[in-house]
Amino acid sequence: MTYQSDLLTTLTSRGYVHQMTDATALDALAGKQVVPGYIGFDPTAPSLHVGSLVQIMLLRRLQQTGHKPIVLMGGGTGKIGDPSFKDEARKLLGEDGIKANVASIRRIFERFLTFAPEGEAGGPTDAVMLDNAEWLDALEYIPFLRDVGQHFSVNRMLAFDSVKLRLDREQSLSFLEFNYMILQAYDFLELSRRAECRLQMGGSDQWGNIVNGIELSRRMDGTEVYGVTTPLITTADGAKMGKTMSGAVWLHEDQLPHFDYWQFWRNTDDRDVGRFLKLFTDLPLDEIARLEALEGAEINAAKIVLANEATAMCRGREAAEQAADTARKTFEEGASGDSLPSYTVAGGSIGIVEALVGLGFVASNGEARRKIAEGAVRVDGEAVREPAASIDVAAPVRLSLGKKRHGMLTPS
């Protein structure tokens, strides 16, 4: 289908759209006025990870096409946790932990979106960050049940895939979590009233929650609002985007060094390069078409472009250039480079198993021993096969796992 608005043309041509509600009406609305749109993020950690990046990019595309992004932090719903497609209840956070996480996560969004200068009202397309604790914390239970709860059918809520998954597995779903979908629908209603928000976006697992909010806004206020979901982003081998052997790929440098972030993108499967360039960079589509058409060893040039552009957007151009230079020196010249992840060693020496865990190359001592036994671990280029070996760190030492993971052990 051909769209008239820049918003839907951009989203569809770059591969962001999985489902939409009333695409024709949304296209018409986006073509004639600024559309405020939101995505919710629960502040369960100090950083978001790459699995959230497609949603962040959705907000970026919204702003790039002349509309207003609303970042909704779940300071209220974060106290409950979204049960969607989870195997068990999420650990509940306290007030202080949530506030600290919200402040930390805001720094990420400031790299992808344009916010109004602090203390200023801002223009019609400047991004805003809101917290649903502002209205959820003030709700009174009985009035909420009377005014909002009456619009929800328990039978229908039980039919949602996100709920059925837990029930079919005979896993506990608390009444607290069951309320999450009602509160998320109420968020859409509140944002419609407070900020004239007309669009909610999210991953495909949020479709049911988004539809609930659309119906609630229509029933209570007679307001037409819309929804867009993205496909589940998986790699060519079927793995979930952002999941690696060593854990989550964090967007904050506090949780993951620049070089490791750059290297994550550099290691992209050949089959994913074009798709990821569309989703995670601002490169024009014709340039992306040229890059994804490269074959054989030349596709590595496209991967380096992807790594540079994705890292520059999230970490800054200087960080991307440093990481690329470190990779070139490490792989082409055999030098250590300046921005490899490092681990400070006290006492002059360290066990190789401890060093692998300390650098974040493996998640456990057992995994470290397996990698050593496989011959995948090298110290300054020399293979090490003895798990009990120790490393003298009187001077910086390069530790490598496989061909693509390198780090420095430095003396204290």
C-alpha positions in Angstrom: 0.0 0.0 0.0 1.2 3.5 -0.8 0.9 6.1 1.9 0.7 9.9 1.5 2.2 10.9 4.9 6.0 11.0 5.4 5.5 9.2 8.7 3.9 6.0 7.3 6.0 6.1 4.1 9.2 6.2 6.2 8.0 3.5 8.7 7.0 1.1 6.0 9.9 1.6 3.7 12.4 1.0 6.5 10.7 -2.1 7.9 9.2 -0.9 11.2 5.6 -1.9 10.7 4.1 -5.2 11.8 0.5 -4.1 12.5 -1.5 -0.9 12.3 -5.0 0.1 13.4 -6.9 2.1 10.7 -3.8 2.9 8.6 -5.9 5.0 6.2 -7.1 7.3 8.9 -3.7 7.6 10.6 -2.1 8.3 7.2 -4.6 11.2 6.6 -4.1 12.6 10.1 -0.3 12.5 9.9 -0.5 14.2 6.6 -2.3 17.3 7.9 -1.2 17.9 11.5 1.5 17.2 14.1 0.7 13.8 15.7 2.0 13.3 19.2 2.9 9.6 19.7 4.3 7.7 22.6 6.0 4.5 23.6 6.3 3.3 27.2 9.5 2.0 28.8 9.6 0.4 32.2 12.7 1.6 34.2 13.8 -1.8 35.4 17.5 -1.1 35.0 19.8 1.9 34.7 20.1 1.4 31.0 18.0 0.1 28.1 19.6 -2.5 25.8 19.6 -3.1 22.1 16.3 -5.0 22.3 14.7 -1.6 23.0 16.5 0.2 20.2 13.9 -0.4 17.5 11.3 1.4 19.7 13.7 4.3 20.3 14.3 4.5 16.6 10.5 4.6 16.1 10.3 7.7 18.2 13.2 9.2 16.2 11.5 8.5 12.9 8.3 10.1 14.4 10.3 13.3 15.1 12.2 13.2 11.8 8.9 13.2 9.9 7.5 16.3 11.7 5.7 14.8 14.7 6.0 14.9 18.5 7.6 12.0 20.4 6.5 11.3 23.9 8.8 9.0 26.0 6.6 7.6 28.7 8.6 6.2 31.7 6.7 3.6 33.7 7.4 4.9 37.1 3.9 3.7 38.1 3.5 0.5 36.0 7.2 -0.3 36.7 6.1 -1.0 40.3 4.0 -3.9 38.8 5.9 -5.1 35.8 4.5 -6.1 32.4 3.6 -9.8 32.3 3.6 -9.9 28.5 5.2 -13.1 27.4 7.2 -13.4 30.6 7.7 -16.8 32.3 7.5 -15.3 35.8 6.8 -12.2 37.7 9.3 -9.3 37.4 11.2 -8.2 40.5 9.4 -5.1 42.0 11.5 -2.0 42.4 11.3 0.7 45.1 10.7 4.4 44.6 14.4 5.3 44.9 15.5 2.7 42.4 12.9 3.7 39.9 13.8 7.4 40.1 17.5 6.6 39.6 16.8 4.4 36.6 14.6 7.0 35.0 17.3 9.7 35.3 19.9 7.4 33.9 17.7 6.2 31.0 16.9 9.8 30.0 20.5 10.3 29.0 20.0 7.7 26.3 17.0 9.4 24.8 18.8 12.7 24.7 21.1 11.2 22.1 18.4 10.0 19.8 15.7 12.7 20.2 15.6 16.5 20.3 14.2 17.8 23.6 13.4 21.4 24.4 16.2 23.2 26.4 15.7 22.8 30.1 13.3 25.4 31.5 11.7 26.1 28.1 8.3 25.1 26.8 9.6 23.8 23.5 8.2 23.6 20.0 5.4 21.4 18.6 7.8 18.6 17.7 10.2 18.7 20.6 10.3 15.4 22.5 9.0 15.2 26.0 9.5 12.6 28.8 6.6 11.9 31.1 6.2 9.5 34.0 2.9 7.6 34.4 3.4 7.7 38.2 2.1 11.3 37.9 -1.4 10.0 37.4 -1.3 6.3 38.4 0.0 7.1 41.9 -3.0 9.4 42.5 -5.7 6.9 41.5 -8.4 5.9 44.0 -9.2 2.3 43.7 -13.0 2.3 43.9 -13.5 5.3 41.5 -11.0 3.7 39.1 -12.9 0.3 39.1 -16.2 2.1 38.6 -15.1 4.5 35.9 -12.5 2.5 34.0 -12.8 -1.2 35.1 -16.3 -1.5 33.7 -14.9 -1.2 30.1 -12.8 -4.4 30.4 -14.1 -7.9 29.9 -12.2 -10.5 32.0 -13.1 -13.1 29.4 -11.4 -11.1 26.7 -8.4 -10.3 28.9 -7.8 -14.0 29.5 -7.8 -14.6 25.8 -4.8 -12.4 25.2 -1.7 -14.4 24.1 0.4 -12.7 26.8 -1.9 -14.0 29.5 -2.6 -17.4 27.9 1.1 -18.1 27.7 1.5 -18.0 31.5 -1.8 -19.8 32.2 -1.1 -22.6 29.6 2.2 -23.2 31.3 0.5 -23.3 34.7 2.7 -20.5 35.9 1.4 -18.0 38.4 -0.1 -14.7 37.2 -0.7 -12.4 40.1 -3.7 -10.1 40.3 -1.2 -7.3 40.4 0.2 -8.2 37.0 -3.2 -8.9 35.6 -4.0 -5.2 36.3 -1.1 -4.1 34.1 -3.0 -4.1 30.9 -5.8 -2.0 32.4 -3.2 0.6 33.6 -1.4 0.7 30.3 -4.7 1.3 28.5 -5.4 4.1 31.0 -2.0 5.6 30.2 -3.2 6.1 26.6 -6.4 7.7 27.8 -4.5 10.1 30.1 -2.0 11.0 27.4 -4.8 11.6 24.9 -6.3 14.0 27.5 -3.1 15.7 28.7 -1.0 15.9 25.6 -3.5 15.3 22.7 -1.6 12.1 22.0 -3.1 10.2 19.1 -0.7 7.3 18.6 0.8 4.5 20.6 3.6 2.5 19.2 5.4 -0.6 20.6 6.6 -4.1 19.9 4.3 -6.8 18.5 3.8 -8.2 22.0 2.1 -4.9 23.0 -0.7 -5.2 20.4 -3.4 -6.3 22.9 -2.4 -3.6 25.3 -2.5 -0.9 22.6 -5.9 -2.1 21.3 -7.2 -1.9 24.9 -6.1 1.8 25.1 -7.7 2.6 21.8 -11.0 1.1 22.8 -10.9 2.8 26.2 -10.3 6.2 24.7 -13.2 5.7 22.2 -15.6 4.5 24.9 -14.8 7.1 27.6 -14.0 10.2 25.5 -15.1 9.4 22.0 -11.6 10.1 20.8 -10.1 8.3 17.8 -6.5 7.2 18.5 -4.3 4.7 16.7 -1.7 2.0 17.1 1.4 0.8 15.3 3.5 -2.2 16.3 6.9 -3.4 15.1 7.8 -7.0 14.2 9.9 -9.0 16.6 13.5 -8.2 15.6 15.4 -11.4 15.3 18.8 -12.2 13.6 19.1 -14.3 10.5 19.8 -17.4 12.6 16.6 -16.9 14.6 18.1 -15.4 17.8 16.3 -12.5 19.6 17.9 -9.2 18.8 20.4 -8.1 21.4 20.8 -11.4 23.1 24.4 -12.6 23.1 26.4 -15.3 24.8 27.7 -12.7 27.3 24.4 -11.1 28.1 22.5 -8.0 27.1 24.0 -5.4 24.8 23.5 -2.2 26.9 23.1 1.2 25.3 24.9 3.0 28.2 28.7 3.0 28.2 28.4 2.5 32.0 27.2 -1.0 31.3 29.1 -1.8 28.1 32.3 -0.3 26.7 32.2 1.6 23.4 34.4 -1.1 21.7 32.1 -3.9 22.6 29.0 -2.0 21.4 30.8 -1.2 18.1 31.9 -4.9 17.8 28.3 -6.1 18.3 27.2 -4.3 15.1 30.4 -5.3 13.3 29.6 -9.0 14.0 26.2 -8.7 12.2 25.3 -11.7 10.1 25.7 -10.9 6.3 22.0 -11.6 5.8 21.0 -8.9 8.4 23.2 -6.0 7.2 20.7 -4.3 4.9 17.8 -4.7 7.3 19.7 -3.4 10.3 21.0 -0.4 8.2 17.4 0.6 7.5 16.3 0.1 11.1 19.2 1.4 13.1 20.9 4.1 11.0 19.9 7.3 9.2 21.6 6.4 6.0 19.4 7.1 2.8 17.7 4.0 1.4 19.6 4.2 -1.9 23.0 4.1 -0.1 21.7 1.2 2.0 20.7 -0.6 -1.2 24.2 -0.2 -2.5 25.8 -1.5 0.6 23.6 -4.5 1.0 24.3 -5.5 -2.6 28.0 -6.0 -1.8 29.1 -9.7 -1.8 31.8 -11.8 -0.5 34.5 -10.1 1.6 33.2 -6.7 0.5 30.2 -7.1 2.8 32.6 -6.4 5.6 32.8 -2.8 4.5 29.0 -2.5 4.9 29.3 -4.0 8.4 31.9 -1.4 9.3 29.5 1.3 8.1 26.7 -0.2 10.2 28.9 -0.3 13.3 30.2 3.2 12.8 26.7 4.7 12.2 24.9 2.8 15.0 27.7 3.5 17.5 27.9 7.2 16.5 24.1 7.6 17.1 24.2 6.0 20.5 27.6 6.8 21.9 28.8 9.8 19.8 30.9 10.1 16.6 34.2 10.2 18.6 33.4 6.9 20.4 32.6 5.3 17.0 35.9 6.5 15.5 37.9 5.3 18.5 36.3 1.9 18.4 36.8 1.6 14.6 40.5 2.6 15.1 40.9 0.1 17.9 39.4 -2.7 15.8 41.7 -1.8 12.9 44.8 -1.9 15.1 43.7 -5.0 16.9 42.8 -7.1 13.9 45.0 -5.7 11.1 48.1 -4.6 13.0 48.0 -6.8 16.1 48.2 -3.9 18.4 46.2 -3.4 21.5 44.3 -0.2 20.5 43.2 2.5 23.0 39.5 1.7 23.7 39.4 -2.0 24.3 37.4 -3.0 27.4 39.7 -3.3 30.4 39.9 -4.9 33.8 42.1 -3.6 36.6 44.1 -6.3 38.4 45.3 -5.8 42.0 48.2 -7.9 43.4 50.2 -8.3 40.1 48.5 -11.5 38.8 45.1 -13.0 38.2 43.6 -16.4 37.3 42.6 -16.7 33.7 39.1 -17.8 34.6 38.6 -14.8 36.8 40.0 -12.5 34.1 37.5 -13.8 31.5 34.6 -13.2 33.9 35.9 -9.8 35.0 36.1 -8.6 31.4 32.5 -9.8 30.8 33.6 -12.2 28.1 31.7 -15.1 29.8 28.9 -15.3 32.3 30.3 -17.9 34.6 33.5 -19.7 35.7 32.1 -22.9 34.1 31.7 -21.2 30.7 35.3 -19.8 31.1 36.7 -23.2 31.7 34.9 -24.6 28.6 36.2 -21.8 26.4 39.8 -22.5 27.7 39.4 -26.2 27.0 38.2 -25.4 23.5 41.4 -23.4 22.8 39.4 -20.2 22.3 41.4 -18.1 24.8 44.7 -16.4 24.1 47.0 -14.2 26.2 49.0 -11.7 24.1 48.3 -13.9 21.1 49.3 -17.2 22.8 46.7 -19.9 23.3 46.1 -21.0 26.9 44.5 -24.4 27.6 45.0 -24.7 31.4 42.0 -23.4 33.4 44.3 -23.1 36.5 46.8 -20.8 34.7 47.4 -17.3 36.1 48.4 -14.2 34.2 51.2 -11.9 35.3 49.9 -8.3 35.0 53.0 -6.3 35.8 52.2 -4.5 32.6 49.1 -4.3 30.4 48.2 -7.7 28.9 45.8 -8.4 26.0 43.3 -11.2 26.6 41.3 -12.6 23.7 38.3 -14.9 23.4 38.0 -16.2 19.9 38.8 -13.9 17.0 36.4 -11.0 17.8 36.6 -10.4 21.6 39.6 -8.6 23.0 40.3 -6.8 26.3 43.1 -5.4 28.4 44.2 -6.5 31.8 45.9 -3.6 33.5 47.9 -3.3 36.8 46.4 -1.2 39.6 
